Amino acid sequence: MAKIPKSAIKSLVKSKNKIALTDNAASSISRILEKKAERIAKYALTRAKKSGRNTILKEDIDAYRLKFGE
């Protein structure tokens, strides 16, 4: 089950691109984004733990973006 609401995906795409999405398309995007978020969180958590923290900071997320160019 998707954790990112299809309605949020549909609204974002429509507001930026002036095009509608089907429920299936929104579900697919949601699954992709969830997997991406999991990868980012895993990297950030590893980085935080190596720094002796139990909390992910913005800098951990930024480090992922800089390392992987996203």
HTML snippet that shows the backbone in 3Dmol.js (N, CA, C, O; Angstrom):
<script src="https://3Dmol.org/build/3Dmol-min.js"></script>
<div id="view" style="width:600px;height:400px;position:relative"></div>
<script>
const pdb = `
ATOM      1  N   MET A   1       0.845  -1.184   0.000  1.00  0.00           N
ATOM      2  CA  MET A   1       0.000   0.000   0.000  1.00  0.00           C
ATOM      3  C   MET A   1       0.886   1.242   0.000  1.00  0.00           C
ATOM      4  O   MET A   1       1.876   1.322   0.728  1.00  0.00           O
ATOM      5  N   ALA A   2       0.515   2.186  -0.817  1.00  0.00           N
ATOM      6  CA  ALA A   2       1.296   3.417  -0.948  1.00  0.00           C
ATOM      7  C   ALA A   2       1.153   4.293   0.289  1.00  0.00           C
ATOM      8  O   ALA A   2       0.066   4.435   0.849  1.00  0.00           O
ATOM      9  N   LYS A   3       2.265   4.873   0.699  1.00  0.00           N
ATOM     10  CA  LYS A   3       2.255   5.768   1.849  1.00  0.00           C
ATOM     11  C   LYS A   3       2.146   7.222   1.404  1.00  0.00           C
ATOM     12  O   LYS A   3       1.635   8.063   2.143  1.00  0.00           O
ATOM     13  N   ILE A   4       2.624   7.518   0.197  1.00  0.00           N
ATOM     14  CA  ILE A   4       2.475   8.861  -0.347  1.00  0.00           C
ATOM     15  C   ILE A   4       1.135   8.872  -1.087  1.00  0.00           C
ATOM     16  O   ILE A   4       0.949   8.117  -2.042  1.00  0.00           O
ATOM     17  N   PRO A   5       0.218   9.709  -0.658  1.00  0.00           N
ATOM     18  CA  PRO A   5      -1.123   9.690  -1.243  1.00  0.00           C
ATOM     19  C   PRO A   5      -1.132   9.993  -2.746  1.00  0.00           C
ATOM     20  O   PRO A   5      -0.455  10.903  -3.223  1.00  0.00           O
ATOM     21  N   LYS A   6      -1.920   9.202  -3.465  1.00  0.00           N
ATOM     22  CA  LYS A   6      -2.063   9.426  -4.903  1.00  0.00           C
ATOM     23  C   LYS A   6      -2.564  10.837  -5.182  1.00  0.00           C
ATOM     24  O   LYS A   6      -2.163  11.466  -6.161  1.00  0.00           O
ATOM     25  N   SER A   7      -3.439  11.324  -4.318  1.00  0.00           N
ATOM     26  CA  SER A   7      -4.000  12.659  -4.531  1.00  0.00           C
ATOM     27  C   SER A   7      -2.908  13.728  -4.496  1.00  0.00           C
ATOM     28  O   SER A   7      -2.964  14.703  -5.247  1.00  0.00           O
ATOM     29  N   ALA A   8      -1.929  13.546  -3.634  1.00  0.00           N
ATOM     30  CA  ALA A   8      -0.822  14.512  -3.556  1.00  0.00           C
ATOM     31  C   ALA A   8       0.018  14.472  -4.829  1.00  0.00           C
ATOM     32  O   ALA A   8       0.424  15.513  -5.346  1.00  0.00           O
ATOM     33  N   ILE A   9       0.274  13.274  -5.325  1.00  0.00           N
ATOM     34  CA  ILE A   9       1.041  13.116  -6.564  1.00  0.00           C
ATOM     35  C   ILE A   9       0.280  13.754  -7.728  1.00  0.00           C
ATOM     36  O   ILE A   9       0.849  14.507  -8.518  1.00  0.00           O
ATOM     37  N   LYS A  10      -1.003  13.445  -7.821  1.00  0.00           N
ATOM     38  CA  LYS A  10      -1.822  13.983  -8.913  1.00  0.00           C
ATOM     39  C   LYS A  10      -1.867  15.508  -8.866  1.00  0.00           C
ATOM     40  O   LYS A  10      -1.768  16.172  -9.898  1.00  0.00           O
ATOM     41  N   SER A  11      -2.016  16.051  -7.675  1.00  0.00           N
ATOM     42  CA  SER A  11      -2.085  17.497  -7.509  1.00  0.00           C
ATOM     43  C   SER A  11      -0.761  18.159  -7.905  1.00  0.00           C
ATOM     44  O   SER A  11      -0.756  19.184  -8.587  1.00  0.00           O
ATOM     45  N   LEU A  12       0.347  17.575  -7.481  1.00  0.00           N
ATOM     46  CA  LEU A  12       1.659  18.122  -7.803  1.00  0.00           C
ATOM     47  C   LEU A  12       1.901  18.123  -9.311  1.00  0.00           C
ATOM     48  O   LEU A  12       2.320  19.129  -9.882  1.00  0.00           O
ATOM     49  N   VAL A  13       1.634  16.995  -9.940  1.00  0.00           N
ATOM     50  CA  VAL A  13       1.859  16.893 -11.385  1.00  0.00           C
ATOM     51  C   VAL A  13       0.952  17.864 -12.142  1.00  0.00           C
ATOM     52  O   VAL A  13       1.386  18.533 -13.079  1.00  0.00           O
ATOM     53  N   LYS A  14      -0.288  17.928 -11.732  1.00  0.00           N
ATOM     54  CA  LYS A  14      -1.226  18.815 -12.422  1.00  0.00           C
ATOM     55  C   LYS A  14      -0.830  20.282 -12.248  1.00  0.00           C
ATOM     56  O   LYS A  14      -0.916  21.060 -13.198  1.00  0.00           O
ATOM     57  N   SER A  15      -0.400  20.664 -11.053  1.00  0.00           N
ATOM     58  CA  SER A  15      -0.041  22.064 -10.818  1.00  0.00           C
ATOM     59  C   SER A  15       1.224  22.466 -11.571  1.00  0.00           C
ATOM     60  O   SER A  15       1.354  23.618 -11.984  1.00  0.00           O
ATOM     61  N   LYS A  16       2.147  21.540 -11.753  1.00  0.00           N
ATOM     62  CA  LYS A  16       3.413  21.846 -12.426  1.00  0.00           C
ATOM     63  C   LYS A  16       3.346  21.668 -13.938  1.00  0.00           C
ATOM     64  O   LYS A  16       4.007  22.396 -14.680  1.00  0.00           O
ATOM     65  N   ASN A  17       2.552  20.706 -14.397  1.00  0.00           N
ATOM     66  CA  ASN A  17       2.569  20.353 -15.819  1.00  0.00           C
ATOM     67  C   ASN A  17       1.235  20.525 -16.531  1.00  0.00           C
ATOM     68  O   ASN A  17       1.139  20.322 -17.742  1.00  0.00           O
ATOM     69  N   LYS A  18       0.225  20.893 -15.790  1.00  0.00           N
ATOM     70  CA  LYS A  18      -1.113  21.104 -16.376  1.00  0.00           C
ATOM     71  C   LYS A  18      -1.612  19.866 -17.117  1.00  0.00           C
ATOM     72  O   LYS A  18      -2.212  19.965 -18.188  1.00  0.00           O
ATOM     73  N   ILE A  19      -1.352  18.697 -16.528  1.00  0.00           N
ATOM     74  CA  ILE A  19      -1.807  17.436 -17.114  1.00  0.00           C
ATOM     75  C   ILE A  19      -2.311  16.532 -15.994  1.00  0.00           C
ATOM     76  O   ILE A  19      -1.798  16.566 -14.876  1.00  0.00           O
ATOM     77  N   ALA A  20      -3.302  15.738 -16.302  1.00  0.00           N
ATOM     78  CA  ALA A  20      -3.884  14.836 -15.308  1.00  0.00           C
ATOM     79  C   ALA A  20      -3.170  13.483 -15.333  1.00  0.00           C
ATOM     80  O   ALA A  20      -2.570  13.100 -16.337  1.00  0.00           O
ATOM     81  N   LEU A  21      -3.247  12.773 -14.213  1.00  0.00           N
ATOM     82  CA  LEU A  21      -2.692  11.426 -14.093  1.00  0.00           C
ATOM     83  C   LEU A  21      -3.805  10.446 -13.768  1.00  0.00           C
ATOM     84  O   LEU A  21      -4.768  10.793 -13.085  1.00  0.00           O
ATOM     85  N   THR A  22      -3.672   9.231 -14.256  1.00  0.00           N
ATOM     86  CA  THR A  22      -4.589   8.181 -13.827  1.00  0.00           C
ATOM     87  C   THR A  22      -4.171   7.730 -12.439  1.00  0.00           C
ATOM     88  O   THR A  22      -3.067   8.034 -11.988  1.00  0.00           O
ATOM     89  N   ASP A  23      -5.048   7.008 -11.766  1.00  0.00           N
ATOM     90  CA  ASP A  23      -4.713   6.455 -10.450  1.00  0.00           C
ATOM     91  C   ASP A  23      -3.510   5.524 -10.541  1.00  0.00           C
ATOM     92  O   ASP A  23      -2.640   5.538  -9.670  1.00  0.00           O
ATOM     93  N   ASN A  24      -3.462   4.707 -11.606  1.00  0.00           N
ATOM     94  CA  ASN A  24      -2.341   3.773 -11.770  1.00  0.00           C
ATOM     95  C   ASN A  24      -1.025   4.510 -11.954  1.00  0.00           C
ATOM     96  O   ASN A  24      -0.004   4.095 -11.405  1.00  0.00           O
ATOM     97  N   ALA A  25      -1.033   5.587 -12.710  1.00  0.00           N
ATOM     98  CA  ALA A  25       0.188   6.374 -12.916  1.00  0.00           C
ATOM     99  C   ALA A  25       0.626   7.015 -11.605  1.00  0.00           C
ATOM    100  O   ALA A  25       1.812   7.010 -11.275  1.00  0.00           O
ATOM    101  N   ALA A  26      -0.314   7.560 -10.866  1.00  0.00           N
ATOM    102  CA  ALA A  26       0.005   8.177  -9.577  1.00  0.00           C
ATOM    103  C   ALA A  26       0.546   7.132  -8.601  1.00  0.00           C
ATOM    104  O   ALA A  26       1.470   7.420  -7.840  1.00  0.00           O
ATOM    105  N   SER A  27      -0.014   5.933  -8.614  1.00  0.00           N
ATOM    106  CA  SER A  27       0.477   4.850  -7.749  1.00  0.00           C
ATOM    107  C   SER A  27       1.901   4.467  -8.110  1.00  0.00           C
ATOM    108  O   SER A  27       2.722   4.225  -7.226  1.00  0.00           O
ATOM    109  N   SER A  28       2.199   4.410  -9.395  1.00  0.00           N
ATOM    110  CA  SER A  28       3.555   4.072  -9.840  1.00  0.00           C
ATOM    111  C   SER A  28       4.561   5.119  -9.384  1.00  0.00           C
ATOM    112  O   SER A  28       5.635   4.778  -8.889  1.00  0.00           O
ATOM    113  N   ILE A  29       4.220   6.379  -9.549  1.00  0.00           N
ATOM    114  CA  ILE A  29       5.103   7.452  -9.095  1.00  0.00           C
ATOM    115  C   ILE A  29       5.289   7.363  -7.583  1.00  0.00           C
ATOM    116  O   ILE A  29       6.401   7.524  -7.081  1.00  0.00           O
ATOM    117  N   SER A  30       4.210   7.109  -6.866  1.00  0.00           N
ATOM    118  CA  SER A  30       4.273   7.001  -5.412  1.00  0.00           C
ATOM    119  C   SER A  30       5.237   5.903  -4.989  1.00  0.00           C
ATOM    120  O   SER A  30       6.050   6.108  -4.087  1.00  0.00           O
ATOM    121  N   ARG A  31       5.157   4.743  -5.626  1.00  0.00           N
ATOM    122  CA  ARG A  31       6.058   3.628  -5.283  1.00  0.00           C
ATOM    123  C   ARG A  31       7.517   3.989  -5.560  1.00  0.00           C
ATOM    124  O   ARG A  31       8.403   3.665  -4.769  1.00  0.00           O
ATOM    125  N   ILE A  32       7.760   4.656  -6.679  1.00  0.00           N
ATOM    126  CA  ILE A  32       9.122   5.070  -7.026  1.00  0.00           C
ATOM    127  C   ILE A  32       9.662   6.042  -5.980  1.00  0.00           C
ATOM    128  O   ILE A  32      10.793   5.897  -5.515  1.00  0.00           O
ATOM    129  N   LEU A  33       8.850   7.030  -5.612  1.00  0.00           N
ATOM    130  CA  LEU A  33       9.277   8.020  -4.633  1.00  0.00           C
ATOM    131  C   LEU A  33       9.517   7.395  -3.261  1.00  0.00           C
ATOM    132  O   LEU A  33      10.442   7.787  -2.550  1.00  0.00           O
ATOM    133  N   GLU A  34       8.692   6.434  -2.893  1.00  0.00           N
ATOM    134  CA  GLU A  34       8.873   5.758  -1.608  1.00  0.00           C
ATOM    135  C   GLU A  34      10.189   4.993  -1.573  1.00  0.00           C
ATOM    136  O   GLU A  34      10.904   5.029  -0.571  1.00  0.00           O
ATOM    137  N   LYS A  35      10.512   4.299  -2.661  1.00  0.00           N
ATOM    138  CA  LYS A  35      11.773   3.562  -2.720  1.00  0.00           C
ATOM    139  C   LYS A  35      12.953   4.519  -2.657  1.00  0.00           C
ATOM    140  O   LYS A  35      13.954   4.249  -1.992  1.00  0.00           O
ATOM    141  N   LYS A  36      12.823   5.633  -3.354  1.00  0.00           N
ATOM    142  CA  LYS A  36      13.872   6.647  -3.335  1.00  0.00           C
ATOM    143  C   LYS A  36      14.052   7.206  -1.920  1.00  0.00           C
ATOM    144  O   LYS A  36      15.176   7.366  -1.445  1.00  0.00           O
ATOM    145  N   ALA A  37      12.946   7.496  -1.262  1.00  0.00           N
ATOM    146  CA  ALA A  37      13.004   8.027   0.106  1.00  0.00           C
ATOM    147  C   ALA A  37      13.660   7.017   1.051  1.00  0.00           C
ATOM    148  O   ALA A  37      14.411   7.404   1.947  1.00  0.00           O
ATOM    149  N   GLU A  38      13.382   5.738   0.856  1.00  0.00           N
ATOM    150  CA  GLU A  38      14.003   4.705   1.684  1.00  0.00           C
ATOM    151  C   GLU A  38      15.516   4.678   1.493  1.00  0.00           C
ATOM    152  O   GLU A  38      16.262   4.546   2.463  1.00  0.00           O
ATOM    153  N   ARG A  39      15.977   4.803   0.237  1.00  0.00           N
ATOM    154  CA  ARG A  39      17.420   4.817  -0.034  1.00  0.00           C
ATOM    155  C   ARG A  39      18.088   6.034   0.610  1.00  0.00           C
ATOM    156  O   ARG A  39      19.159   5.926   1.207  1.00  0.00           O
ATOM    157  N   ILE A  40      17.438   7.186   0.479  1.00  0.00           N
ATOM    158  CA  ILE A  40      17.989   8.411   1.069  1.00  0.00           C
ATOM    159  C   ILE A  40      18.058   8.283   2.582  1.00  0.00           C
ATOM    160  O   ILE A  40      19.074   8.622   3.190  1.00  0.00           O
ATOM    161  N   ALA A  41      16.985   7.797   3.193  1.00  0.00           N
ATOM    162  CA  ALA A  41      16.946   7.653   4.650  1.00  0.00           C
ATOM    163  C   ALA A  41      17.995   6.658   5.139  1.00  0.00           C
ATOM    164  O   ALA A  41      18.625   6.886   6.172  1.00  0.00           O
ATOM    165  N   LYS A  42      18.190   5.569   4.416  1.00  0.00           N
ATOM    166  CA  LYS A  42      19.188   4.572   4.803  1.00  0.00           C
ATOM    167  C   LYS A  42      20.585   5.183   4.764  1.00  0.00           C
ATOM    168  O   LYS A  42      21.373   4.993   5.691  1.00  0.00           O
ATOM    169  N   TYR A  43      20.891   5.907   3.709  1.00  0.00           N
ATOM    170  CA  TYR A  43      22.188   6.564   3.597  1.00  0.00           C
ATOM    171  C   TYR A  43      22.366   7.582   4.725  1.00  0.00           C
ATOM    172  O   TYR A  43      23.407   7.621   5.382  1.00  0.00           O
ATOM    173  N   ALA A  44      21.345   8.398   4.937  1.00  0.00           N
ATOM    174  CA  ALA A  44      21.413   9.446   5.956  1.00  0.00           C
ATOM    175  C   ALA A  44      21.565   8.843   7.356  1.00  0.00           C
ATOM    176  O   ALA A  44      22.316   9.367   8.179  1.00  0.00           O
ATOM    177  N   LEU A  45      20.867   7.760   7.622  1.00  0.00           N
ATOM    178  CA  LEU A  45      20.981   7.106   8.926  1.00  0.00           C
ATOM    179  C   LEU A  45      22.386   6.562   9.145  1.00  0.00           C
ATOM    180  O   LEU A  45      22.947   6.711  10.231  1.00  0.00           O
ATOM    181  N   THR A  46      22.950   5.941   8.136  1.00  0.00           N
ATOM    182  CA  THR A  46      24.317   5.431   8.233  1.00  0.00           C
ATOM    183  C   THR A  46      25.286   6.568   8.524  1.00  0.00           C
ATOM    184  O   THR A  46      26.178   6.436   9.362  1.00  0.00           O
ATOM    185  N   ARG A  47      25.106   7.671   7.837  1.00  0.00           N
ATOM    186  CA  ARG A  47      25.965   8.842   8.038  1.00  0.00           C
ATOM    187  C   ARG A  47      25.802   9.400   9.458  1.00  0.00           C
ATOM    188  O   ARG A  47      26.785   9.745  10.113  1.00  0.00           O
ATOM    189  N   ALA A  48      24.573   9.481   9.915  1.00  0.00           N
ATOM    190  CA  ALA A  48      24.321   9.986  11.270  1.00  0.00           C
ATOM    191  C   ALA A  48      24.966   9.073  12.319  1.00  0.00           C
ATOM    192  O   ALA A  48      25.613   9.550  13.252  1.00  0.00           O
ATOM    193  N   LYS A  49      24.786   7.766  12.159  1.00  0.00           N
ATOM    194  CA  LYS A  49      25.363   6.806  13.116  1.00  0.00           C
ATOM    195  C   LYS A  49      26.883   6.914  13.146  1.00  0.00           C
ATOM    196  O   LYS A  49      27.488   6.851  14.216  1.00  0.00           O
ATOM    197  N   LYS A  50      27.511   7.079  11.969  1.00  0.00           N
ATOM    198  CA  LYS A  50      28.968   7.214  11.915  1.00  0.00           C
ATOM    199  C   LYS A  50      29.429   8.481  12.628  1.00  0.00           C
ATOM    200  O   LYS A  50      30.564   8.566  13.095  1.00  0.00           O
ATOM    201  N   SER A  51      28.536   9.462  12.704  1.00  0.00           N
ATOM    202  CA  SER A  51      28.854  10.717  13.412  1.00  0.00           C
ATOM    203  C   SER A  51      28.447  10.659  14.882  1.00  0.00           C
ATOM    204  O   SER A  51      28.564  11.652  15.601  1.00  0.00           O
ATOM    205  N   GLY A  52      27.962   9.476  15.335  1.00  0.00           N
ATOM    206  CA  GLY A  52      27.587   9.304  16.726  1.00  0.00           C
ATOM    207  C   GLY A  52      26.227   9.894  17.075  1.00  0.00           C
ATOM    208  O   GLY A  52      25.962  10.202  18.237  1.00  0.00           O
ATOM    209  N   ARG A  53      25.364  10.052  16.072  1.00  0.00           N
ATOM    210  CA  ARG A  53      24.036  10.622  16.298  1.00  0.00           C
ATOM    211  C   ARG A  53      22.957   9.588  16.038  1.00  0.00           C
ATOM    212  O   ARG A  53      23.144   8.648  15.265  1.00  0.00           O
ATOM    213  N   ASN A  54      21.827   9.779  16.697  1.00  0.00           N
ATOM    214  CA  ASN A  54      20.638   8.966  16.451  1.00  0.00           C
ATOM    215  C   ASN A  54      19.586   9.751  15.677  1.00  0.00           C
ATOM    216  O   ASN A  54      18.459   9.292  15.489  1.00  0.00           O
ATOM    217  N   THR A  55      19.970  10.928  15.239  1.00  0.00           N
ATOM    218  CA  THR A  55      19.042  11.812  14.539  1.00  0.00           C
ATOM    219  C   THR A  55      19.607  12.163  13.171  1.00  0.00           C
ATOM    220  O   THR A  55      20.776  12.529  13.050  1.00  0.00           O
ATOM    221  N   ILE A  56      18.780  12.053  12.147  1.00  0.00           N
ATOM    222  CA  ILE A  56      19.168  12.464  10.802  1.00  0.00           C
ATOM    223  C   ILE A  56      18.983  13.973  10.696  1.00  0.00           C
ATOM    224  O   ILE A  56      17.929  14.515  11.030  1.00  0.00           O
ATOM    225  N   LEU A  57      20.027  14.632  10.226  1.00  0.00           N
ATOM    226  CA  LEU A  57      19.987  16.077  10.031  1.00  0.00           C
ATOM    227  C   LEU A  57      19.865  16.414   8.544  1.00  0.00           C
ATOM    228  O   LEU A  57      20.080  15.566   7.678  1.00  0.00           O
ATOM    229  N   LYS A  58      19.521  17.651   8.275  1.00  0.00           N
ATOM    230  CA  LYS A  58      19.433  18.115   6.888  1.00  0.00           C
ATOM    231  C   LYS A  58      20.756  17.874   6.163  1.00  0.00           C
ATOM    232  O   LYS A  58      20.769  17.527   4.982  1.00  0.00           O
ATOM    233  N   GLU A  59      21.854  18.059   6.869  1.00  0.00           N
ATOM    234  CA  GLU A  59      23.169  17.878   6.246  1.00  0.00           C
ATOM    235  C   GLU A  59      23.376  16.434   5.780  1.00  0.00           C
ATOM    236  O   GLU A  59      24.113  16.200   4.822  1.00  0.00           O
ATOM    237  N   ASP A  60      22.745  15.476   6.433  1.00  0.00           N
ATOM    238  CA  ASP A  60      22.843  14.082   6.002  1.00  0.00           C
ATOM    239  C   ASP A  60      22.106  13.878   4.675  1.00  0.00           C
ATOM    240  O   ASP A  60      22.574  13.154   3.796  1.00  0.00           O
ATOM    241  N   ILE A  61      20.969  14.517   4.550  1.00  0.00           N
ATOM    242  CA  ILE A  61      20.201  14.443   3.299  1.00  0.00           C
ATOM    243  C   ILE A  61      20.955  15.161   2.186  1.00  0.00           C
ATOM    244  O   ILE A  61      21.042  14.667   1.062  1.00  0.00           O
ATOM    245  N   ASP A  62      21.497  16.330   2.509  1.00  0.00           N
ATOM    246  CA  ASP A  62      22.269  17.090   1.523  1.00  0.00           C
ATOM    247  C   ASP A  62      23.492  16.302   1.056  1.00  0.00           C
ATOM    248  O   ASP A  62      23.865  16.370  -0.116  1.00  0.00           O
ATOM    249  N   ALA A  63      24.116  15.557   1.966  1.00  0.00           N
ATOM    250  CA  ALA A  63      25.281  14.746   1.610  1.00  0.00           C
ATOM    251  C   ALA A  63      24.896  13.675   0.590  1.00  0.00           C
ATOM    252  O   ALA A  63      25.670  13.383  -0.321  1.00  0.00           O
ATOM    253  N   TYR A  64      23.707  13.089   0.736  1.00  0.00           N
ATOM    254  CA  TYR A  64      23.232  12.110  -0.248  1.00  0.00           C
ATOM    255  C   TYR A  64      23.116  12.771  -1.622  1.00  0.00           C
ATOM    256  O   TYR A  64      23.575  12.235  -2.630  1.00  0.00           O
ATOM    257  N   ARG A  65      22.492  13.944  -1.634  1.00  0.00           N
ATOM    258  CA  ARG A  65      22.284  14.656  -2.898  1.00  0.00           C
ATOM    259  C   ARG A  65      23.612  14.982  -3.564  1.00  0.00           C
ATOM    260  O   ARG A  65      23.757  14.820  -4.775  1.00  0.00           O
ATOM    261  N   LEU A  66      24.587  15.443  -2.773  1.00  0.00           N
ATOM    262  CA  LEU A  66      25.887  15.791  -3.330  1.00  0.00           C
ATOM    263  C   LEU A  66      26.636  14.554  -3.835  1.00  0.00           C
ATOM    264  O   LEU A  66      27.282  14.597  -4.882  1.00  0.00           O
ATOM    265  N   LYS A  67      26.545  13.467  -3.091  1.00  0.00           N
ATOM    266  CA  LYS A  67      27.259  12.245  -3.473  1.00  0.00           C
ATOM    267  C   LYS A  67      26.670  11.600  -4.730  1.00  0.00           C
ATOM    268  O   LYS A  67      27.402  11.129  -5.601  1.00  0.00           O
ATOM    269  N   PHE A  68      25.351  11.588  -4.809  1.00  0.00           N
ATOM    270  CA  PHE A  68      24.700  10.888  -5.912  1.00  0.00           C
ATOM    271  C   PHE A  68      24.161  11.824  -6.984  1.00  0.00           C
ATOM    272  O   PHE A  68      23.566  11.366  -7.959  1.00  0.00           O
ATOM    273  N   GLY A  69      24.360  13.120  -6.817  1.00  0.00           N
ATOM    274  CA  GLY A  69      24.002  14.082  -7.854  1.00  0.00           C
ATOM    275  C   GLY A  69      22.529  14.234  -8.107  1.00  0.00           C
ATOM    276  O   GLY A  69      22.107  14.406  -9.251  1.00  0.00           O
ATOM    277  N   GLU A  70      21.754  14.175  -7.074  1.00  0.00           N
ATOM    278  CA  GLU A  70      20.304  14.289  -7.262  1.00  0.00           C
ATOM    279  C   GLU A  70      19.741  15.425  -6.483  1.00  0.00           C
ATOM    280  O   GLU A  70      18.534  15.665  -6.527  1.00  0.00           O
TER     281      GLU A  70
END
`;
const viewer = $3Dmol.createViewer("view");
viewer.addModel(pdb, "pdb");
viewer.setStyle({}, {cartoon: {color: "spectrum"}});
viewer.zoomTo();
viewer.render();
</script>
